[in-house]
Amino acid sequence: MINSSGTKLRLVDELRKPDRDLKTRTKTLEAVERDYILQTLEQTGWKVGGKNSASEILGLDRSTLRARMRKFNIQKT
């Protein structure tokens, strides 16, 4: 629904031009997912399953998290 008291619509927020350096800062979806999984594993002390585990925080089944760890070659060092 559009609500306007006049004949012209005005933007509430200012539109910004795209950042020129956006291409150099972007990551692939896989890279973002891998980084987030790693960060969560480190935060939980590499606890994959159970209460307060990485799989619980990420909202994944333990087996799904393990499969993604294999896919991204994530191993505790």
MARSEVO-165431 format. One line per field, with one value per residue (C-alpha): residue number from 1; chain; x, y, z. Coordinates in nm, 3 decimals. Example, Ala and Ser with C-alpha at 12.3 -4.5 7.8 and 13.67 -1.06 7.14 Angstrom:
num 1; 2 .
chaine A; A .
px 1.230; 1.367 .
py -0.450; -0.106 .
pz 0.780; 0.714 .
! end
This chain:
num 1; 2; 3; 4; 5; 6; 7; 8; 9; 10; 11; 12; 13; 14; 15; 16; 17; 18; 19; 20; 21; 22; 23; 24; 25; 26; 27; 28; 29; 30; 31; 32; 33; 34; 35; 36; 37; 38; 39; 40; 41; 42; 43; 44; 45; 46; 47; 48; 49; 50; 51; 52; 53; 54; 55; 56; 57; 58; 59; 60; 61; 62; 63; 64; 65; 66; 67; 68; 69; 70; 71; 72; 73; 74; 75; 76; 77 .
chaine A; A; A; A; A; A; A; A; A; A; A; A; A; A; A; A; A; A; A; A; A; A; A; A; A; A; A; A; A; A; A; A; A; A; A; A; A; A; A; A; A; A; A; A; A; A; A; A; A; A; A; A; A; A; A; A; A; A; A; A; A; A; A; A; A; A; A; A; A; A; A; A; A; A; A; A; A .
px 0.000; 0.123; 0.012; 0.069; -0.091; 0.015; 0.057; 0.428; 0.599; 0.914; 1.173; 1.215; 1.571; 1.839; 1.953; 2.326; 2.547; 2.699; 3.037; 3.312; 3.520; 3.231; 3.382; 3.708; 3.531; 3.271; 3.302; 3.129; 2.839; 3.051; 3.333; 3.091; 2.935; 3.277; 3.394; 3.074; 3.099; 3.464; 3.382; 3.098; 3.312; 3.586; 3.329; 3.196; 3.536; 3.473; 3.168; 2.975; 2.666; 2.463; 2.356; 2.528; 2.706; 2.788; 2.511; 2.255; 2.371; 2.374; 2.034; 2.169; 2.153; 2.485; 2.521; 2.454; 2.720; 2.970; 2.890; 2.950; 3.274; 3.388; 3.271; 3.471; 3.762; 3.721; 3.927; 4.033; 4.405 .
py 0.000; 0.348; 0.637; 0.992; 1.322; 1.480; 1.397; 1.318; 1.040; 1.122; 0.881; 0.881; 0.750; 0.900; 0.672; 0.620; 0.542; 0.194; 0.171; 0.164; -0.082; -0.324; -0.580; -0.598; -0.654; -0.911; -1.278; -1.573; -1.724; -2.033; -1.822; -1.642; -1.972; -2.129; -1.831; -1.831; -2.203; -2.163; -1.867; -2.060; -2.370; -2.163; -1.986; -2.322; -2.485; -2.705; -2.866; -2.994; -3.148; -3.119; -2.829; -2.496; -2.652; -2.510; -2.712; -2.574; -2.214; -2.254; -2.425; -2.733; -3.103; -3.236; -3.453; -3.154; -2.949; -3.235; -3.264; -2.891; -2.916; -3.189; -2.983; -2.679; -2.890; -2.755; -2.946; -2.866; -2.792 .
pz 0.000; -0.083; 0.133; 0.013; 0.096; -0.234; -0.599; -0.568; -0.376; -0.183; -0.057; 0.317; 0.302; 0.083; -0.198; -0.201; -0.496; -0.490; -0.324; -0.588; -0.387; -0.348; -0.586; -0.394; -0.062; -0.166; -0.085; -0.237; -0.048; 0.016; 0.163; 0.394; 0.502; 0.563; 0.768; 0.974; 1.047; 1.150; 1.373; 1.540; 1.592; 1.754; 1.971; 2.098; 2.145; 1.840; 2.001; 1.698; 1.860; 2.178; 2.394; 2.320; 2.022; 1.681; 1.515; 1.763; 1.713; 1.334; 1.332; 1.156; 1.228; 1.354; 1.044; 0.816; 0.993; 0.962; 0.589; 0.539; 0.736; 0.493; 0.194; 0.308; 0.436; 0.790; 1.044; 1.397; 1.393 .
! end
